[in-house]
Amino acid sequence: MVSPVSPSPPTPEPQNRLRVPKRPARPAIVQVYRPASEMRRPLQLFRRMGADLLASRELAWQLMKRDISAQYRESFLGVAWAIIPPIIASAGFAFAASAEVINVGETDIPYPAYVLLSTALWQTFSEAVMLPMQKVTLARMMLSKIQFPREALILAATGQVLFNFAFKLLLVAGMFAWFRLPVPLSLVLAPVALLHLVLLGTVMGMFLAPMSALYQDFQKGMQLLLGTWLFLTPVVYPPPQSDGLFGFLVQVNPVTPLLVTTRELMTVGTISDPQGFWLMSAIVFMTLPVAWLVYRLAMPYAIERFSS
C-alpha cells in the first residue's frame, strides 16, 4: 500500500534579500547614422550639438572626478603639485634677478610675487591647451566602443583646469599676505578675464584634439611650442615698450592681453590695454563655435581611423 505524499512546506523567503523596486522602462534612444555629411542639415546639427552639450554634463562631472582622483592618487604630495611649479619658477627667476643675471625692469608689484602670479596664470592657460588633447587620447578605447557625447571630454578638461587653479588661488592669497599687497576692488572682475584666458586655450585644444588622438606628434609639438611661447609672453618680465621685433611679437601674442589684464585686475586695479583685451576676447568667442564644430565633425573620422 502506497502512502500519500504529503506536500513539502513552502521555503521561507530570506529576510536579508534586497528587494529592488522596478523602475519604469525608459524609451530607447535611437541614433541614425547617414552617409551624408551633417553639414547638409545645419539646423539639425546645431540642435544636436546643443542637446549633446546638455546631456554630457553628468558624464563630464564623473570623468572630472575620476581624472582628478587618478591625478593625485599615487602621489605623496598630492594636490600640492598644483602649486609647486610656480613656486619653484618664481624662486629661480627671483634669484636670477637679485643676482643681476637678468634685468627685467620695474614691475607693479614685488618681482617674486609678479612671477608667482604670472606663472600660475600661464600654467592655467597651458593646461587648457593640453588637457583636451590628453583627454581624447586617453579615451580612445572608450570612444571606439561606447557611443556618448564627445563634448563630455572637453567639459571634463575645462573643469579640471578650473579645479587646479582653485588651489593656485590659495598660493595667490598667501602671496598677498606675505608681501602685504593691497587688494583692489577690481579683483572681483578677475575671474571674467581668467575665463577668457581659459577659453582661448580650450579653443586651441579642441582644434588639435582629433589629430592628437591619431598622432602623438601634436601633443609633443605643442609642449615644445608652449615652452618657447612662454618667453614671448610677459610672464617673467613686464610688457616691453620698445618697437623692435621682440616687442612686436609680444604685442601680437594672443595670450598677452588676456594674461596681462587678468594680472592687473588682481593686483593694481587698472587695465593698461583694454582695447587689446576686448579684441582678443571677441576673437575667442567667435572662434569657440568654429572649434566646437570642427571637433564635432572631425571626431567620427578620427575614431574610425584609430578603431580600424
C-alpha positions as CSV (number, residue, x, y, z in Angstrom):
1,M,0.0,0.0,0.0
2,V,1.4,3.3,-1.1
3,S,1.1,6.1,1.4
4,P,0.1,9.5,0.1
5,V,2.9,12.0,-0.3
6,S,2.5,15.0,1.8
7,P,3.2,18.3,0.1
8,S,6.5,19.9,1.2
9,P,6.3,23.1,3.2
10,P,6.9,26.3,1.4
11,T,10.5,27.6,1.5
12,P,10.6,30.7,3.7
13,E,11.8,33.8,2.0
14,P,15.3,35.0,3.2
15,Q,14.9,38.1,5.4
16,N,18.1,39.7,4.1
17,R,17.2,39.6,0.4
18,L,17.4,43.1,-1.2
19,R,14.2,44.0,-3.0
20,V,15.0,46.2,-5.9
21,P,12.0,48.3,-6.9
22,K,11.1,48.0,-10.5
23,R,11.8,51.2,-12.5
24,P,9.7,52.2,-15.4
25,A,11.4,51.4,-18.6
26,R,12.9,54.4,-20.4
27,P,12.3,54.8,-24.1
28,A,15.4,53.7,-26.0
29,I,17.4,56.5,-27.8
30,V,18.0,55.6,-31.4
31,Q,20.6,57.5,-33.3
32,V,20.5,57.1,-37.0
33,Y,23.8,57.4,-38.9
34,R,23.7,58.6,-42.5
35,P,26.5,58.6,-45.1
36,A,25.8,62.2,-45.9
37,S,27.6,64.9,-44.1
38,E,25.9,66.5,-41.1
39,M,26.6,69.9,-42.5
40,R,23.9,69.3,-45.1
41,R,21.4,69.9,-42.3
42,P,23.0,72.7,-40.3
43,L,19.9,73.4,-38.1
44,Q,19.6,69.7,-37.1
45,L,23.3,69.6,-36.5
46,F,23.3,72.7,-34.2
47,R,20.3,71.3,-32.3
48,R,22.0,68.0,-31.7
49,M,25.2,69.8,-30.6
50,G,23.2,71.8,-28.0
51,A,21.3,68.7,-26.8
52,D,24.6,66.7,-26.5
53,L,26.2,69.5,-24.6
54,L,23.4,69.5,-22.0
55,A,23.3,65.7,-21.9
56,S,27.1,65.4,-21.3
57,R,27.0,67.4,-18.0
58,E,26.7,64.4,-15.7
59,L,29.2,62.3,-17.6
60,A,31.7,65.2,-17.6
61,W,31.3,65.6,-13.8
62,Q,32.0,61.9,-13.3
63,L,35.0,62.0,-15.7
64,M,36.4,65.0,-14.0
65,K,36.2,63.5,-10.5
66,R,37.8,60.2,-11.8
67,D,40.7,62.0,-13.5
68,I,41.4,64.4,-10.6
69,S,41.4,61.4,-8.2
70,A,43.7,59.5,-10.5
71,Q,46.0,62.5,-11.0
72,Y,46.9,62.7,-7.3
73,R,46.1,59.2,-6.1
74,E,49.7,57.7,-6.2
75,S,51.4,61.0,-5.3
76,F,52.8,61.7,-1.8
77,L,52.4,65.4,-2.2
78,G,49.0,65.2,-3.8
79,V,47.4,68.4,-4.8
80,A,50.5,70.3,-3.7
81,W,51.8,69.6,-7.2
82,A,49.4,72.2,-8.5
83,I,51.3,75.0,-6.7
84,I,54.9,73.6,-6.5
85,P,55.8,74.5,-10.2
86,P,55.0,78.2,-9.9
87,I,56.8,78.4,-6.5
88,I,60.0,76.9,-8.0
89,A,59.8,79.0,-11.1
90,S,59.3,82.3,-9.2
91,A,62.2,81.4,-6.8
92,G,64.5,80.7,-9.7
93,F,63.7,83.9,-11.6
94,A,63.8,86.0,-8.4
95,F,67.2,84.6,-7.6
96,A,68.4,85.3,-11.1
97,A,67.1,88.9,-10.9
98,S,68.6,89.5,-7.5
99,A,72.0,88.3,-8.8
100,E,71.5,90.7,-11.8
101,V,71.8,87.8,-14.2
102,I,68.6,89.1,-15.8
103,N,67.3,92.6,-15.9
104,V,63.5,92.8,-16.3
105,G,63.0,96.4,-15.3
106,E,60.3,97.7,-12.9
107,T,57.2,95.7,-12.1
108,D,54.0,96.9,-10.5
109,I,54.4,94.5,-7.5
110,P,57.5,92.9,-5.9
111,Y,59.2,90.7,-8.5
112,P,58.8,87.3,-6.7
113,A,55.1,88.0,-6.4
114,Y,54.9,89.1,-10.0
115,V,56.5,85.9,-11.3
116,L,54.5,83.7,-9.0
117,L,51.1,85.1,-10.1
118,S,52.1,85.2,-13.8
119,T,53.4,81.7,-13.8
120,A,50.2,80.4,-12.2
121,L,48.2,82.1,-14.9
122,W,50.4,80.8,-17.7
123,Q,50.2,77.2,-16.3
124,T,46.4,77.6,-16.3
125,F,46.5,78.5,-20.0
126,S,48.8,75.7,-20.9
127,E,46.7,73.2,-19.1
128,A,43.6,74.5,-21.0
129,V,45.5,73.8,-24.3
130,M,46.9,70.3,-23.4
131,L,44.1,68.7,-21.3
132,P,41.5,68.4,-24.2
133,M,44.2,66.6,-26.3
134,Q,45.2,64.3,-23.4
135,K,41.6,63.5,-22.5
136,V,40.7,62.5,-26.1
137,T,43.9,60.4,-26.4
138,L,43.3,58.6,-23.1
139,A,39.7,57.9,-24.0
140,R,40.4,56.2,-27.3
141,M,39.3,52.8,-26.1
142,M,36.1,54.2,-24.7
143,L,35.4,56.3,-27.8
144,S,35.8,53.2,-30.1
145,K,33.4,51.1,-28.0
146,I,30.8,53.4,-26.4
147,Q,28.6,56.0,-28.0
148,F,28.5,59.1,-25.8
149,P,28.6,62.8,-26.3
150,R,32.1,63.8,-27.2
151,E,31.6,67.2,-25.5
152,A,31.9,65.5,-22.1
153,L,35.6,65.1,-22.6
154,I,36.0,68.9,-23.2
155,L,33.8,69.8,-20.3
156,A,35.8,67.5,-18.0
157,A,39.1,69.0,-19.2
158,T,37.8,72.6,-18.6
159,G,36.5,71.6,-15.1
160,Q,39.9,70.1,-14.2
161,V,41.7,73.3,-15.3
162,L,39.5,75.4,-13.0
163,F,39.9,72.9,-10.2
164,N,43.7,73.2,-10.4
165,F,43.5,76.9,-10.5
166,A,41.4,76.9,-7.3
167,F,44.4,75.5,-5.5
168,K,46.7,78.1,-7.1
169,L,44.3,80.8,-5.6
170,L,45.5,79.7,-2.2
171,L,49.0,80.4,-3.3
172,V,48.0,83.8,-4.6
173,A,46.2,84.6,-1.3
174,G,49.4,83.7,0.6
175,M,51.4,85.9,-1.7
176,F,49.2,88.9,-1.0
177,A,49.5,88.3,2.8
178,W,53.3,87.8,2.7
179,F,54.0,90.9,0.7
180,R,51.2,92.9,2.3
181,L,49.8,93.8,-1.0
182,P,46.5,95.8,-1.1
183,V,43.5,94.0,-2.5
184,P,41.9,96.1,-5.3
185,L,38.2,96.1,-5.9
186,S,38.8,95.0,-9.4
187,L,39.7,91.6,-8.0
188,V,36.1,90.6,-8.4
189,L,36.4,91.1,-12.2
190,A,39.5,88.9,-12.5
191,P,37.5,85.6,-13.0
192,V,36.0,87.1,-16.1
193,A,39.4,87.8,-17.7
194,L,40.6,84.4,-16.4
195,L,37.7,82.6,-18.1
196,H,38.6,84.3,-21.4
197,L,42.2,83.1,-21.0
198,V,41.0,79.5,-20.3
199,L,38.6,79.6,-23.3
200,L,41.5,80.7,-25.6
201,G,43.4,77.5,-24.5
202,T,40.3,75.4,-24.8
203,V,39.7,76.6,-28.4
204,M,43.2,75.6,-29.4
205,G,42.8,72.3,-27.6
206,M,39.6,71.5,-29.4
207,F,41.1,72.3,-32.8
208,L,44.0,69.9,-32.1
209,A,42.3,67.1,-30.1
210,P,41.1,64.9,-33.1
211,M,44.5,64.9,-34.7
212,S,46.3,64.4,-31.4
213,A,44.2,61.2,-31.0
214,L,45.8,59.9,-34.2
215,Y,49.3,61.2,-33.9
216,Q,51.3,61.8,-30.7
217,D,53.4,64.4,-32.6
218,F,50.7,67.0,-32.0
219,Q,51.0,66.8,-28.2
220,K,54.8,66.7,-28.2
221,G,54.9,69.5,-30.7
222,M,52.5,71.7,-28.6
223,Q,54.5,71.0,-25.5
224,L,57.6,72.2,-27.3
225,L,55.8,75.3,-28.7
226,L,54.4,76.2,-25.2
227,G,58.0,76.1,-23.8
228,T,59.0,78.7,-26.4
229,W,55.8,80.6,-26.3
230,L,56.3,81.3,-22.6
231,F,59.3,83.6,-23.3
232,L,57.2,85.6,-25.9
233,T,54.6,86.2,-23.2
234,P,55.1,88.8,-20.4
235,V,55.2,86.2,-17.7
236,V,58.6,86.9,-16.1
237,Y,59.0,90.4,-17.4
238,P,56.7,93.4,-17.9
239,P,55.3,94.1,-21.4
240,P,58.1,95.7,-23.4
241,Q,57.6,99.3,-24.6
242,S,60.1,99.0,-27.5
243,D,59.0,98.9,-31.1
244,G,61.6,96.2,-32.1
245,L,60.8,92.7,-33.4
246,F,60.6,91.2,-29.9
247,G,58.2,93.9,-28.8
248,F,56.1,93.3,-31.9
249,L,55.9,89.6,-31.3
250,V,54.9,90.1,-27.6
251,Q,52.3,92.6,-28.7
252,V,50.7,90.3,-31.3
253,N,50.8,87.4,-29.0
254,P,47.1,86.4,-28.4
255,V,47.9,85.4,-24.8
256,T,49.4,88.8,-23.8
257,P,46.3,91.0,-23.5
258,L,44.3,88.2,-21.6
259,L,47.1,87.3,-19.2
260,V,48.2,90.9,-18.5
261,T,44.6,92.0,-17.9
262,T,43.9,89.2,-15.5
263,R,47.1,90.0,-13.6
264,E,46.4,93.7,-13.5
265,L,42.8,93.2,-12.2
266,M,44.2,91.0,-9.4
267,T,47.0,93.4,-8.4
268,V,46.9,97.1,-9.5
269,G,43.2,97.5,-10.5
270,T,43.9,99.4,-13.8
271,I,43.9,97.8,-17.3
272,S,46.8,99.0,-19.5
273,D,45.4,97.7,-22.8
274,P,41.6,97.4,-22.6
275,Q,41.2,97.6,-26.4
276,G,43.5,94.6,-26.9
277,F,41.7,92.6,-24.2
278,W,38.3,93.1,-25.7
279,L,39.5,92.5,-29.2
280,M,41.1,89.2,-28.2
281,S,38.0,88.3,-26.2
282,A,35.8,88.9,-29.2
283,I,38.1,86.7,-31.3
284,V,37.9,83.9,-28.7
285,F,34.1,84.0,-28.5
286,M,33.8,84.0,-32.4
287,T,36.3,81.1,-32.8
288,L,34.8,79.0,-30.0
289,P,31.7,77.8,-32.0
290,V,34.0,77.1,-35.0
291,A,36.4,75.0,-32.9
292,W,33.4,73.1,-31.4
293,L,32.1,72.4,-34.9
294,V,35.5,71.2,-36.2
295,Y,35.8,69.0,-33.1
296,R,32.3,67.6,-33.6
297,L,32.7,66.8,-37.3
298,A,36.3,65.5,-37.1
299,M,35.9,63.1,-34.1
300,P,33.9,60.4,-36.0
301,Y,36.7,60.2,-38.7
302,A,39.4,60.1,-36.0
303,I,37.5,57.3,-34.1
304,E,37.1,55.4,-37.4
305,R,40.9,55.7,-38.1
306,F,42.2,54.6,-34.7
307,S,39.5,51.9,-34.3
308,S,40.4,50.1,-37.5
